Each structure stands twice: as C-alpha cells, then as structure tokens.
Amino acid sequence: MKDLVELDYTKAHSFVEKNSRIGFFWDGWDIVKWTENENGFTQKNGMFRNNKWGHSMKIPMTNSGTWKVLSKYV
C-alpha cells in the first residue's frame, strides 16, 4: 500500500493552497487532484476544467475529519 499522510483541517487547507498550481482544489469537503489529459472525456473520472479535459482523483474527508493524501504530494 502506498504511503499516506493524514491532514487535519488546517493542514489540508494549507496543502490545497500550496499545491493549487499542480491541480489540487476543493470540491465541497473533498480535495480533488486534476491532471490534464485529452482522453479525459472517455474516462470514468474525467472532468472538464479550465476549458480542457483531464482526469480527477477525489480525496474524501474521513469519518474522523481528516484527509489522507499520498505522501508524494506532501
């Protein structure tokens, strides 16, 4: 299993703010990682964003009120 880092509310907001340039943003209480991909329109997790297609990966909030993010992004 890949290494995960658990972020509390404050750290999660800081994380998204610092990593918005590489495609992280908020969708309600979920953190989303969006990567441009011209084939995104055919993918289950495809998303049209900023006039481009891409692939999205949602990171939902856990029952304990934290988010578990892959360590390679932190």
N, CA, C and O atoms as a Tripos MOL2 file, in Angstrom:
@<TRIPOS>MOLECULE
protein
  296   295    74     0     0
PROTEIN
NO_CHARGES

@<TRIPOS>ATOM
      1 N           0.8390   -1.1860    0.0000 N.3       1 MET1
      2 CA          0.0000    0.0000    0.0000 C.3       1 MET1
      3 C           0.8830    1.2470    0.0000 C.2       1 MET1
      4 O           1.9470    1.2750    0.6180 O.2       1 MET1
      5 N           0.4210    2.2650   -0.6990 N.am      2 LYS2
      6 CA          1.1910    3.4950   -0.8010 C.3       2 LYS2
      7 C           1.1530    4.2510    0.5180 C.2       2 LYS2
      8 O           0.2030    4.1400    1.2930 O.2       2 LYS2
      9 N           2.2090    5.0240    0.7560 N.am      3 ASP3
     10 CA          2.2970    5.8120    1.9830 C.3       3 ASP3
     11 C           1.3100    6.9710    1.9380 C.2       3 ASP3
     12 O           1.2330    7.7030    0.9510 O.2       3 ASP3
     13 N           0.5660    7.1240    3.0100 N.am      4 LEU4
     14 CA         -0.4120    8.2010    3.1250 C.3       4 LEU4
     15 C          -0.0480    9.1130    4.2890 C.2       4 LEU4
     16 O           0.4820    8.6700    5.3080 O.2       4 LEU4
     17 N          -0.3440   10.3930    4.1140 N.am      5 VAL5
     18 CA         -0.1530   11.3830    5.1690 C.3       5 VAL5
     19 C          -1.5360   11.8880    5.5430 C.2       5 VAL5
     20 O          -2.3250   12.2530    4.6720 O.2       5 VAL5
     21 N          -1.8310   11.9110    6.8340 N.am      6 GLU6
     22 CA         -3.1390   12.3510    7.3110 C.3       6 GLU6
     23 C          -3.0750   13.8430    7.6330 C.2       6 GLU6
     24 O          -2.2250   14.2870    8.4050 O.2       6 GLU6
     25 N          -3.9800   14.6060    7.0320 N.am      7 LEU7
     26 CA         -4.0070   16.0560    7.2170 C.3       7 LEU7
     27 C          -5.2580   16.4730    7.9810 C.2       7 LEU7
     28 O          -6.3610   16.0290    7.6630 O.2       7 LEU7
     29 N          -5.0870   17.3200    8.9840 N.am      8 ASP8
     30 CA         -6.2440   17.8690    9.6780 C.3       8 ASP8
     31 C          -6.7770   19.0560    8.8660 C.2       8 ASP8
     32 O          -6.2460   19.3690    7.8010 O.2       8 ASP8
     33 N          -7.8040   19.7000    9.3600 N.am      9 TYR9
     34 CA         -8.4740   20.7880    8.6430 C.3       9 TYR9
     35 C          -7.4930   21.8910    8.2240 C.2       9 TYR9
     36 O          -7.4610   22.2900    7.0590 O.2       9 TYR9
     37 N          -6.7060   22.3710    9.1650 N.am     10 THR10
     38 CA         -5.7670   23.4640    8.8890 C.3      10 THR10
     39 C          -4.6980   23.0430    7.8860 C.2      10 THR10
     40 O          -4.4020   23.7840    6.9480 O.2      10 THR10
     41 N          -4.1190   21.8590    8.0750 N.am     11 LYS11
     42 CA         -3.0800   21.3730    7.1690 C.3      11 LYS11
     43 C          -3.6350   21.0910    5.7820 C.2      11 LYS11
     44 O          -2.9460   21.2990    4.7830 O.2      11 LYS11
     45 N          -4.8700   20.6210    5.7140 N.am     12 ALA12
     46 CA         -5.4890   20.3370    4.4120 C.3      12 ALA12
     47 C          -5.6800   21.6240    3.6120 C.2      12 ALA12
     48 O          -5.4090   21.6550    2.4120 O.2      12 ALA12
     49 N          -6.1450   22.6830    4.2710 N.am     13 HIS13
     50 CA         -6.3250   23.9550    3.5770 C.3      13 HIS13
     51 C          -4.9860   24.5190    3.1100 C.2      13 HIS13
     52 O          -4.8810   25.0400    2.0000 O.2      13 HIS13
     53 N          -3.9870   24.4180    3.9390 N.am     14 SER14
     54 CA         -2.6510   24.8690    3.5650 C.3      14 SER14
     55 C          -2.1200   24.0500    2.3950 C.2      14 SER14
     56 O          -1.5330   24.6000    1.4630 O.2      14 SER14
     57 N          -2.3260   22.7440    2.4420 N.am     15 PHE15
     58 CA         -1.8750   21.8420    1.3810 C.3      15 PHE15
     59 C          -2.5030   22.2060    0.0400 C.2      15 PHE15
     60 O          -1.8030   22.3090   -0.9680 O.2      15 PHE15
     61 N          -3.8270   22.4030    0.0230 N.am     16 VAL16
     62 CA         -4.5100   22.7380   -1.2270 C.3      16 VAL16
     63 C          -4.0340   24.0800   -1.7590 C.2      16 VAL16
     64 O          -3.8040   24.2260   -2.9600 O.2      16 VAL16
     65 N          -3.8860   25.0500   -0.8860 N.am     17 GLU17
     66 CA         -3.4260   26.3770   -1.3040 C.3      17 GLU17
     67 C          -2.0290   26.3020   -1.9240 C.2      17 GLU17
     68 O          -1.7810   26.9020   -2.9700 O.2      17 GLU17
     69 N          -1.1250   25.5750   -1.2890 N.am     18 LYS18
     70 CA          0.2530   25.4730   -1.7790 C.3      18 LYS18
     71 C           0.3690   24.6510   -3.0510 C.2      18 LYS18
     72 O           1.3000   24.8500   -3.8310 O.2      18 LYS18
     73 N          -0.5720   23.7170   -3.2760 N.am     19 ASN19
     74 CA         -0.4760   22.8140   -4.4170 C.3      19 ASN19
     75 C          -1.5150   23.0660   -5.5050 C.2      19 ASN19
     76 O          -1.7250   22.2130   -6.3680 O.2      19 ASN19
     77 N          -2.1550   24.2070   -5.4750 N.am     20 SER20
     78 CA         -3.1600   24.5130   -6.4950 C.3      20 SER20
     79 C          -2.5290   24.5900   -7.8830 C.2      20 SER20
     80 O          -3.1920   24.2840   -8.8750 O.2      20 SER20
     81 N          -1.2780   24.9880   -7.9700 N.am     21 ARG21
     82 CA         -0.6060   25.0920   -9.2720 C.3      21 ARG21
     83 C          -0.4010   23.7410   -9.9340 C.2      21 ARG21
     84 O          -0.2310   23.6730  -11.1510 O.2      21 ARG21
     85 N          -0.4140   22.6570   -9.1530 N.am     22 ILE22
     86 CA         -0.2610   21.3290   -9.7490 C.3      22 ILE22
     87 C          -1.6010   20.5910   -9.7960 C.2      22 ILE22
     88 O          -1.6360   19.3730   -9.9690 O.2      22 ILE22
     89 N          -2.7010   21.3320   -9.6430 N.am     23 GLY23
     90 CA         -4.0100   20.7610   -9.9060 C.3      23 GLY23
     91 C          -4.8710   20.3930   -8.7200 C.2      23 GLY23
     92 O          -5.9040   19.7500   -8.9060 O.2      23 GLY23
     93 N          -4.4970   20.7700   -7.5070 N.am     24 PHE24
     94 CA         -5.3370   20.4680   -6.3480 C.3      24 PHE24
     95 C          -6.3310   21.6070   -6.1170 C.2      24 PHE24
     96 O          -5.9790   22.7810   -6.2380 O.2      24 PHE24
     97 N          -7.5770   21.2510   -5.7820 N.am     25 PHE25
     98 CA         -8.5910   22.2400   -5.4500 C.3      25 PHE25
     99 C          -9.6590   21.5740   -4.5900 C.2      25 PHE25
    100 O          -9.6780   20.3530   -4.4340 O.2      25 PHE25
    101 N         -10.5480   22.3970   -4.0360 N.am     26 TRP26
    102 CA        -11.6360   21.9000   -3.1890 C.3      26 TRP26
    103 C         -12.8910   21.6990   -4.0170 C.2      26 TRP26
    104 O         -13.1900   22.4990   -4.9030 O.2      26 TRP26
    105 N         -13.6230   20.6340   -3.7330 N.am     27 ASP27
    106 CA        -14.9660   20.4100   -4.2580 C.3      27 ASP27
    107 C         -15.8280   20.0490   -3.0530 C.2      27 ASP27
    108 O         -15.9490   18.8790   -2.6890 O.2      27 ASP27
    109 N         -16.4150   21.0570   -2.4480 N.am     28 GLY28
    110 CA        -17.1210   20.8450   -1.1830 C.3      28 GLY28
    111 C         -16.1040   20.4680   -0.1160 C.2      28 GLY28
    112 O         -15.1700   21.2270    0.1440 O.2      28 GLY28
    113 N         -16.2760   19.3050    0.5060 N.am     29 TRP29
    114 CA        -15.3500   18.8310    1.5380 C.3      29 TRP29
    115 C         -14.3000   17.8780    0.9690 C.2      29 TRP29
    116 O         -13.4630   17.3750    1.7190 O.2      29 TRP29
    117 N         -14.3250   17.6210   -0.3290 N.am     30 ASP30
    118 CA        -13.3410   16.7390   -0.9650 C.3      30 ASP30
    119 C         -12.1870   17.5530   -1.5220 C.2      30 ASP30
    120 O         -12.3770   18.6480   -2.0500 O.2      30 ASP30
    121 N         -10.9890   17.0010   -1.3950 N.am     31 ILE31
    122 CA         -9.8300   17.5550   -2.0940 C.3      31 ILE31
    123 C          -9.7880   16.8280   -3.4370 C.2      31 ILE31
    124 O          -9.9630   15.6110   -3.4920 O.2      31 ILE31
    125 N          -9.5580   17.5700   -4.5100 N.am     32 VAL32
    126 CA         -9.5110   16.9700   -5.8360 C.3      32 VAL32
    127 C          -8.1540   17.2520   -6.4630 C.2      32 VAL32
    128 O          -7.6390   18.3680   -6.3910 O.2      32 VAL32
    129 N          -7.5810   16.2160   -7.0800 N.am     33 LYS33
    130 CA         -6.3490   16.3630   -7.8690 C.3      33 LYS33
    131 C          -6.7680   16.2120   -9.3240 C.2      33 LYS33
    132 O          -7.2790   15.1590   -9.7070 O.2      33 LYS33
    133 N          -6.5670   17.2250  -10.1330 N.am     34 TRP34
    134 CA         -6.9240   17.2150  -11.5460 C.3      34 TRP34
    135 C          -5.6560   17.2790  -12.3840 C.2      34 TRP34
    136 O          -4.7800   18.1120  -12.1500 O.2      34 TRP34
    137 N          -5.5730   16.3830  -13.3680 N.am     35 THR35
    138 CA         -4.4350   16.3420  -14.2720 C.3      35 THR35
    139 C          -4.9550   16.4190  -15.6980 C.2      35 THR35
    140 O          -5.8340   15.6490  -16.0840 O.2      35 THR35
    141 N          -4.4210   17.3350  -16.4710 N.am     36 GLU36
    142 CA         -4.8550   17.4740  -17.8620 C.3      36 GLU36
    143 C          -4.5770   16.1910  -18.6370 C.2      36 GLU36
    144 O          -3.4990   15.6050  -18.5360 O.2      36 GLU36
    145 N          -5.5820   15.7640  -19.4190 N.am     37 ASN37
    146 CA         -5.4630   14.5620  -20.2290 C.3      37 ASN37
    147 C          -6.5170   14.6580  -21.3220 C.2      37 ASN37
    148 O          -7.7110   14.6760  -21.0220 O.2      37 ASN37
    149 N          -6.1090   14.7170  -22.5570 N.am     38 GLU38
    150 CA         -7.0650   14.9060  -23.6530 C.3      38 GLU38
    151 C          -8.0700   13.7620  -23.7700 C.2      38 GLU38
    152 O          -9.1140   13.9310  -24.4010 O.2      38 GLU38
    153 N          -7.7840   12.6160  -23.1850 N.am     39 ASN39
    154 CA         -8.7100   11.4870  -23.2070 C.3      39 ASN39
    155 C          -9.6450   11.4820  -21.9970 C.2      39 ASN39
    156 O         -10.3820   10.5180  -21.7900 O.2      39 ASN39
    157 N          -9.6210   12.5220  -21.2170 N.am     40 GLY40
    158 CA        -10.4450   12.5940  -20.0210 C.3      40 GLY40
    159 C         -11.9250   12.4430  -20.2910 C.2      40 GLY40
    160 O         -12.6630   11.9490  -19.4390 O.2      40 GLY40
    161 N         -12.3750   12.8660  -21.4750 N.am     41 PHE41
    162 CA        -13.8090   12.7770  -21.7650 C.3      41 PHE41
    163 C         -14.3040   11.3450  -21.8740 C.2      41 PHE41
    164 O         -15.5120   11.1120  -21.8240 O.2      41 PHE41
    165 N         -13.4050   10.3780  -22.0240 N.am     42 THR42
    166 CA        -13.8130    8.9700  -22.1130 C.3      42 THR42
    167 C         -13.5740    8.2230  -20.8060 C.2      42 THR42
    168 O         -13.9220    7.0460  -20.7030 O.2      42 THR42
    169 N         -12.9980    8.8680  -19.8240 N.am     43 GLN43
    170 CA        -12.6610    8.2080  -18.5680 C.3      43 GLN43
    171 C         -13.7630    8.3900  -17.5270 C.2      43 GLN43
    172 O         -14.4550    9.4080  -17.5020 O.2      43 GLN43
    173 N         -13.9090    7.3850  -16.6740 N.am     44 LYS44
    174 CA        -14.9130    7.4380  -15.6090 C.3      44 LYS44
    175 C         -14.7210    8.6690  -14.7320 C.2      44 LYS44
    176 O         -15.7010    9.3060  -14.3440 O.2      44 LYS44
    177 N         -13.4890    9.0110  -14.4180 N.am     45 ASN45
    178 CA        -13.1840   10.1640  -13.5650 C.3      45 ASN45
    179 C         -12.7670   11.3800  -14.3790 C.2      45 ASN45
    180 O         -12.0710   12.2630  -13.8780 O.2      45 ASN45
    181 N         -13.1950   11.4220  -15.6380 N.am     46 GLY46
    182 CA        -12.8780   12.5670  -16.4840 C.3      46 GLY46
    183 C         -13.5900   13.8130  -15.9980 C.2      46 GLY46
    184 O         -14.6800   13.7430  -15.4310 O.2      46 GLY46
    185 N         -12.9540   14.9630  -16.2290 N.am     47 MET47
    186 CA        -13.5190   16.2400  -15.7900 C.3      47 MET47
    187 C         -13.0840   17.3240  -16.7640 C.2      47 MET47
    188 O         -11.9210   17.3820  -17.1630 O.2      47 MET47
    189 N         -14.0180   18.1760  -17.1400 N.am     48 PHE48
    190 CA        -13.7230   19.3290  -17.9830 C.3      48 PHE48
    191 C         -13.4910   20.5080  -17.0660 C.2      48 PHE48
    192 O         -14.3760   20.9070  -16.3080 O.2      48 PHE48
    193 N         -12.2940   21.0620  -17.1390 N.am     49 ARG49
    194 CA        -11.9200   22.1520  -16.2240 C.3      49 ARG49
    195 C         -10.9930   23.1040  -16.9530 C.2      49 ARG49
    196 O         -10.0870   22.6620  -17.6590 O.2      49 ARG49
    197 N         -11.2000   24.3920  -16.7970 N.am     50 ASN50
    198 CA        -10.3630   25.4130  -17.4450 C.3      50 ASN50
    199 C         -10.2900   25.1930  -18.9560 C.2      50 ASN50
    200 O          -9.2300   25.3280  -19.5660 O.2      50 ASN50
    201 N         -11.4420   24.8500  -19.5490 N.am     51 ASN51
    202 CA        -11.5560   24.6260  -20.9950 C.3      51 ASN51
    203 C         -10.6920   23.4830  -21.5080 C.2      51 ASN51
    204 O         -10.3080   23.4730  -22.6780 O.2      51 ASN51
    205 N         -10.3840   22.5210  -20.6460 N.am     52 LYS52
    206 CA         -9.5820   21.3630  -21.0450 C.3      52 LYS52
    207 C         -10.1380   20.1190  -20.3680 C.2      52 LYS52
    208 O         -10.7430   20.1980  -19.2990 O.2      52 LYS52
    209 N          -9.9280   18.9780  -20.9950 N.am     53 TRP53
    210 CA        -10.2930   17.7060  -20.3860 C.3      53 TRP53
    211 C          -9.1520   17.1960  -19.5360 C.2      53 TRP53
    212 O          -7.9820   17.4660  -19.8100 O.2      53 TRP53
    213 N          -9.5000   16.4630  -18.5110 N.am     54 GLY54
    214 CA         -8.4910   15.8810  -17.6490 C.3      54 GLY54
    215 C          -9.0740   14.7550  -16.8260 C.2      54 GLY54
    216 O         -10.2380   14.3860  -16.9770 O.2      54 GLY54
    217 N          -8.2510   14.2230  -15.9610 N.am     55 HIS55
    218 CA         -8.6260   13.1300  -15.0710 C.3      55 HIS55
    219 C          -8.6130   13.6740  -13.6460 C.2      55 HIS55
    220 O          -7.6920   14.3930  -13.2570 O.2      55 HIS55
    221 N          -9.6400   13.3260  -12.8680 N.am     56 SER56
    222 CA         -9.7010   13.8130  -11.4880 C.3      56 SER56
    223 C          -9.6260   12.6510  -10.5100 C.2      56 SER56
    224 O         -10.0730   11.5400  -10.7960 O.2      56 SER56
    225 N          -9.0550   12.9360   -9.3620 N.am     57 MET57
    226 CA         -8.9620   11.9710   -8.2760 C.3      57 MET57
    227 C          -9.4580   12.6800   -7.0190 C.2      57 MET57
    228 O          -8.8510   13.6540   -6.5740 O.2      57 MET57
    229 N         -10.5590   12.1950   -6.4470 N.am     58 LYS58
    230 CA        -11.1150   12.8170   -5.2420 C.3      58 LYS58
    231 C         -10.5250   12.1860   -3.9940 C.2      58 LYS58
    232 O         -10.3330   10.9720   -3.9210 O.2      58 LYS58
    233 N         -10.2440   13.0310   -3.0180 N.am     59 ILE59
    234 CA         -9.7620   12.6030   -1.7090 C.3      59 ILE59
    235 C         -10.8270   13.0420   -0.7080 C.2      59 ILE59
    236 O         -10.8580   14.2050   -0.3040 O.2      59 ILE59
    237 N         -11.6990   12.1160   -0.3060 N.am     60 PRO60
    238 CA        -12.7880   12.4950    0.6020 C.3      60 PRO60
    239 C         -12.3010   12.6620    2.0430 C.2      60 PRO60
    240 O         -11.2710   12.1170    2.4400 O.2      60 PRO60
    241 N         -13.0620   13.4210    2.7980 N.am     61 MET61
    242 CA        -12.7750   13.5620    4.2180 C.3      61 MET61
    243 C         -13.1350   12.2430    4.9080 C.2      61 MET61
    244 O         -14.1580   11.6340    4.5960 O.2      61 MET61
    245 N         -12.3010   11.8110    5.8340 N.am     62 THR62
    246 CA        -12.5520   10.5740    6.5750 C.3      62 THR62
    247 C         -13.5960   10.8240    7.6650 C.2      62 THR62
    248 O         -13.9570   11.9690    7.9370 O.2      62 THR62
    249 N         -14.0670    9.7610    8.2760 N.am     63 ASN63
    250 CA        -15.0320    9.8860    9.3790 C.3      63 ASN63
    251 C         -14.4660   10.6440   10.5690 C.2      63 ASN63
    252 O         -15.2160   11.1890   11.3780 O.2      63 ASN63
    253 N         -13.1320   10.6780   10.6750 N.am     64 SER64
    254 CA        -12.5110   11.3940   11.7970 C.3      64 SER64
    255 C         -12.2180   12.8590   11.4610 C.2      64 SER64
    256 O         -11.6070   13.5640   12.2630 O.2      64 SER64
    257 N         -12.6510   13.3250   10.2770 N.am     65 GLY65
    258 CA        -12.4820   14.7340    9.9210 C.3      65 GLY65
    259 C         -11.1140   15.0890    9.3860 C.2      65 GLY65
    260 O         -10.6870   16.2390    9.4890 O.2      65 GLY65
    261 N         -10.4180   14.1160    8.8140 N.am     66 THR66
    262 CA         -9.1040   14.3570    8.2240 C.3      66 THR66
    263 C          -9.1170   13.8980    6.7710 C.2      66 THR66
    264 O         -10.0820   13.2890    6.3100 O.2      66 THR66
    265 N          -8.0400   14.1930    6.0590 N.am     67 TRP67
    266 CA         -7.8850   13.7550    4.6760 C.3      67 TRP67
    267 C          -6.5860   12.9790    4.5840 C.2      67 TRP67
    268 O          -5.5790   13.3880    5.1620 O.2      67 TRP67
    269 N          -6.5940   11.8550    3.8600 N.am     68 LYS68
    270 CA         -5.3960   11.0490    3.6830 C.3      68 LYS68
    271 C          -4.8830   11.2420    2.2580 C.2      68 LYS68
    272 O          -5.5240   10.8480    1.2840 O.2      68 LYS68
    273 N          -3.7090   11.8600    2.1690 N.am     69 VAL69
    274 CA         -3.1180   12.2490    0.8990 C.3      69 VAL69
    275 C          -1.8470   11.4270    0.6750 C.2      69 VAL69
    276 O          -1.1130   11.1430    1.6220 O.2      69 VAL69
    277 N          -1.5920   11.0490   -0.5720 N.am     70 LEU70
    278 CA         -0.3700   10.3330   -0.8850 C.3      70 LEU70
    279 C           0.8370   11.1710   -0.4850 C.2      70 LEU70
    280 O           0.8910   12.3710   -0.7560 O.2      70 LEU70
    281 N           1.7900   10.5350    0.1550 N.am     71 SER71
    282 CA          2.9630   11.2500    0.6720 C.3      71 SER71
    283 C           3.7660   11.9330   -0.4300 C.2      71 SER71
    284 O           4.4480   12.9230   -0.1650 O.2      71 SER71
    285 N           3.7000   11.4310   -1.6480 N.am     72 LYS72
    286 CA          4.4660   12.0670   -2.7350 C.3      72 LYS72
    287 C           3.9960   13.4820   -3.0450 C.2      72 LYS72
    288 O           4.7260   14.2550   -3.6660 O.2      72 LYS72
    289 N           2.7730   13.8310   -2.6150 N.am     73 TYR73
    290 CA          2.2620   15.1880   -2.8430 C.3      73 TYR73
    291 C           2.5320   16.1310   -1.6890 C.2      73 TYR73
    292 O           2.4450   17.3480   -1.8510 O.2      73 TYR73
    293 N           2.8590   15.5870   -0.5200 N.am     74 VAL74
    294 CA          3.0290   16.4290    0.6720 C.3      74 VAL74
    295 C           4.4790   16.8520    0.8130 C.2      74 VAL74
    296 O           4.8260   17.5650    1.7540 O.2      74 VAL74
@<TRIPOS>BOND
     1     1     2 1
     2     2     3 1
     3     3     4 2
     4     3     5 am
     5     5     6 1
     6     6     7 1
     7     7     8 2
     8     7     9 am
     9     9    10 1
    10    10    11 1
    11    11    12 2
    12    11    13 am
    13    13    14 1
    14    14    15 1
    15    15    16 2
    16    15    17 am
    17    17    18 1
    18    18    19 1
    19    19    20 2
    20    19    21 am
    21    21    22 1
    22    22    23 1
    23    23    24 2
    24    23    25 am
    25    25    26 1
    26    26    27 1
    27    27    28 2
    28    27    29 am
    29    29    30 1
    30    30    31 1
    31    31    32 2
    32    31    33 am
    33    33    34 1
    34    34    35 1
    35    35    36 2
    36    35    37 am
    37    37    38 1
    38    38    39 1
    39    39    40 2
    40    39    41 am
    41    41    42 1
    42    42    43 1
    43    43    44 2
    44    43    45 am
    45    45    46 1
    46    46    47 1
    47    47    48 2
    48    47    49 am
    49    49    50 1
    50    50    51 1
    51    51    52 2
    52    51    53 am
    53    53    54 1
    54    54    55 1
    55    55    56 2
    56    55    57 am
    57    57    58 1
    58    58    59 1
    59    59    60 2
    60    59    61 am
    61    61    62 1
    62    62    63 1
    63    63    64 2
    64    63    65 am
    65    65    66 1
    66    66    67 1
    67    67    68 2
    68    67    69 am
    69    69    70 1
    70    70    71 1
    71    71    72 2
    72    71    73 am
    73    73    74 1
    74    74    75 1
    75    75    76 2
    76    75    77 am
    77    77    78 1
    78    78    79 1
    79    79    80 2
    80    79    81 am
    81    81    82 1
    82    82    83 1
    83    83    84 2
    84    83    85 am
    85    85    86 1
    86    86    87 1
    87    87    88 2
    88    87    89 am
    89    89    90 1
    90    90    91 1
    91    91    92 2
    92    91    93 am
    93    93    94 1
    94    94    95 1
    95    95    96 2
    96    95    97 am
    97    97    98 1
    98    98    99 1
    99    99   100 2
   100    99   101 am
   101   101   102 1
   102   102   103 1
   103   103   104 2
   104   103   105 am
   105   105   106 1
   106   106   107 1
   107   107   108 2
   108   107   109 am
   109   109   110 1
   110   110   111 1
   111   111   112 2
   112   111   113 am
   113   113   114 1
   114   114   115 1
   115   115   116 2
   116   115   117 am
   117   117   118 1
   118   118   119 1
   119   119   120 2
   120   119   121 am
   121   121   122 1
   122   122   123 1
   123   123   124 2
   124   123   125 am
   125   125   126 1
   126   126   127 1
   127   127   128 2
   128   127   129 am
   129   129   130 1
   130   130   131 1
   131   131   132 2
   132   131   133 am
   133   133   134 1
   134   134   135 1
   135   135   136 2
   136   135   137 am
   137   137   138 1
   138   138   139 1
   139   139   140 2
   140   139   141 am
   141   141   142 1
   142   142   143 1
   143   143   144 2
   144   143   145 am
   145   145   146 1
   146   146   147 1
   147   147   148 2
   148   147   149 am
   149   149   150 1
   150   150   151 1
   151   151   152 2
   152   151   153 am
   153   153   154 1
   154   154   155 1
   155   155   156 2
   156   155   157 am
   157   157   158 1
   158   158   159 1
   159   159   160 2
   160   159   161 am
   161   161   162 1
   162   162   163 1
   163   163   164 2
   164   163   165 am
   165   165   166 1
   166   166   167 1
   167   167   168 2
   168   167   169 am
   169   169   170 1
   170   170   171 1
   171   171   172 2
   172   171   173 am
   173   173   174 1
   174   174   175 1
   175   175   176 2
   176   175   177 am
   177   177   178 1
   178   178   179 1
   179   179   180 2
   180   179   181 am
   181   181   182 1
   182   182   183 1
   183   183   184 2
   184   183   185 am
   185   185   186 1
   186   186   187 1
   187   187   188 2
   188   187   189 am
   189   189   190 1
   190   190   191 1
   191   191   192 2
   192   191   193 am
   193   193   194 1
   194   194   195 1
   195   195   196 2
   196   195   197 am
   197   197   198 1
   198   198   199 1
   199   199   200 2
   200   199   201 am
   201   201   202 1
   202   202   203 1
   203   203   204 2
   204   203   205 am
   205   205   206 1
   206   206   207 1
   207   207   208 2
   208   207   209 am
   209   209   210 1
   210   210   211 1
   211   211   212 2
   212   211   213 am
   213   213   214 1
   214   214   215 1
   215   215   216 2
   216   215   217 am
   217   217   218 1
   218   218   219 1
   219   219   220 2
   220   219   221 am
   221   221   222 1
   222   222   223 1
   223   223   224 2
   224   223   225 am
   225   225   226 1
   226   226   227 1
   227   227   228 2
   228   227   229 am
   229   229   230 1
   230   230   231 1
   231   231   232 2
   232   231   233 am
   233   233   234 1
   234   234   235 1
   235   235   236 2
   236   235   237 am
   237   237   238 1
   238   238   239 1
   239   239   240 2
   240   239   241 am
   241   241   242 1
   242   242   243 1
   243   243   244 2
   244   243   245 am
   245   245   246 1
   246   246   247 1
   247   247   248 2
   248   247   249 am
   249   249   250 1
   250   250   251 1
   251   251   252 2
   252   251   253 am
   253   253   254 1
   254   254   255 1
   255   255   256 2
   256   255   257 am
   257   257   258 1
   258   258   259 1
   259   259   260 2
   260   259   261 am
   261   261   262 1
   262   262   263 1
   263   263   264 2
   264   263   265 am
   265   265   266 1
   266   266   267 1
   267   267   268 2
   268   267   269 am
   269   269   270 1
   270   270   271 1
   271   271   272 2
   272   271   273 am
   273   273   274 1
   274   274   275 1
   275   275   276 2
   276   275   277 am
   277   277   278 1
   278   278   279 1
   279   279   280 2
   280   279   281 am
   281   281   282 1
   282   282   283 1
   283   283   284 2
   284   283   285 am
   285   285   286 1
   286   286   287 1
   287   287   288 2
   288   287   289 am
   289   289   290 1
   290   290   291 1
   291   291   292 2
   292   291   293 am
   293   293   294 1
   294   294   295 1
   295   295   296 2
@<TRIPOS>SUBSTRUCTURE
     1 MET1         2 RESIDUE 1 A MET
     2 LYS2         6 RESIDUE 1 A LYS
     3 ASP3        10 RESIDUE 1 A ASP
     4 LEU4        14 RESIDUE 1 A LEU
     5 VAL5        18 RESIDUE 1 A VAL
     6 GLU6        22 RESIDUE 1 A GLU
     7 LEU7        26 RESIDUE 1 A LEU
     8 ASP8        30 RESIDUE 1 A ASP
     9 TYR9        34 RESIDUE 1 A TYR
    10 THR10       38 RESIDUE 1 A THR
    11 LYS11       42 RESIDUE 1 A LYS
    12 ALA12       46 RESIDUE 1 A ALA
    13 HIS13       50 RESIDUE 1 A HIS
    14 SER14       54 RESIDUE 1 A SER
    15 PHE15       58 RESIDUE 1 A PHE
    16 VAL16       62 RESIDUE 1 A VAL
    17 GLU17       66 RESIDUE 1 A GLU
    18 LYS18       70 RESIDUE 1 A LYS
    19 ASN19       74 RESIDUE 1 A ASN
    20 SER20       78 RESIDUE 1 A SER
    21 ARG21       82 RESIDUE 1 A ARG
    22 ILE22       86 RESIDUE 1 A ILE
    23 GLY23       90 RESIDUE 1 A GLY
    24 PHE24       94 RESIDUE 1 A PHE
    25 PHE25       98 RESIDUE 1 A PHE
    26 TRP26      102 RESIDUE 1 A TRP
    27 ASP27      106 RESIDUE 1 A ASP
    28 GLY28      110 RESIDUE 1 A GLY
    29 TRP29      114 RESIDUE 1 A TRP
    30 ASP30      118 RESIDUE 1 A ASP
    31 ILE31      122 RESIDUE 1 A ILE
    32 VAL32      126 RESIDUE 1 A VAL
    33 LYS33      130 RESIDUE 1 A LYS
    34 TRP34      134 RESIDUE 1 A TRP
    35 THR35      138 RESIDUE 1 A THR
    36 GLU36      142 RESIDUE 1 A GLU
    37 ASN37      146 RESIDUE 1 A ASN
    38 GLU38      150 RESIDUE 1 A GLU
    39 ASN39      154 RESIDUE 1 A ASN
    40 GLY40      158 RESIDUE 1 A GLY
    41 PHE41      162 RESIDUE 1 A PHE
    42 THR42      166 RESIDUE 1 A THR
    43 GLN43      170 RESIDUE 1 A GLN
    44 LYS44      174 RESIDUE 1 A LYS
    45 ASN45      178 RESIDUE 1 A ASN
    46 GLY46      182 RESIDUE 1 A GLY
    47 MET47      186 RESIDUE 1 A MET
    48 PHE48      190 RESIDUE 1 A PHE
    49 ARG49      194 RESIDUE 1 A ARG
    50 ASN50      198 RESIDUE 1 A ASN
    51 ASN51      202 RESIDUE 1 A ASN
    52 LYS52      206 RESIDUE 1 A LYS
    53 TRP53      210 RESIDUE 1 A TRP
    54 GLY54      214 RESIDUE 1 A GLY
    55 HIS55      218 RESIDUE 1 A HIS
    56 SER56      222 RESIDUE 1 A SER
    57 MET57      226 RESIDUE 1 A MET
    58 LYS58      230 RESIDUE 1 A LYS
    59 ILE59      234 RESIDUE 1 A ILE
    60 PRO60      238 RESIDUE 1 A PRO
    61 MET61      242 RESIDUE 1 A MET
    62 THR62      246 RESIDUE 1 A THR
    63 ASN63      250 RESIDUE 1 A ASN
    64 SER64      254 RESIDUE 1 A SER
    65 GLY65      258 RESIDUE 1 A GLY
    66 THR66      262 RESIDUE 1 A THR
    67 TRP67      266 RESIDUE 1 A TRP
    68 LYS68      270 RESIDUE 1 A LYS
    69 VAL69      274 RESIDUE 1 A VAL
    70 LEU70      278 RESIDUE 1 A LEU
    71 SER71      282 RESIDUE 1 A SER
    72 LYS72      286 RESIDUE 1 A LYS
    73 TYR73      290 RESIDUE 1 A TYR
    74 VAL74      294 RESIDUE 1 A VAL
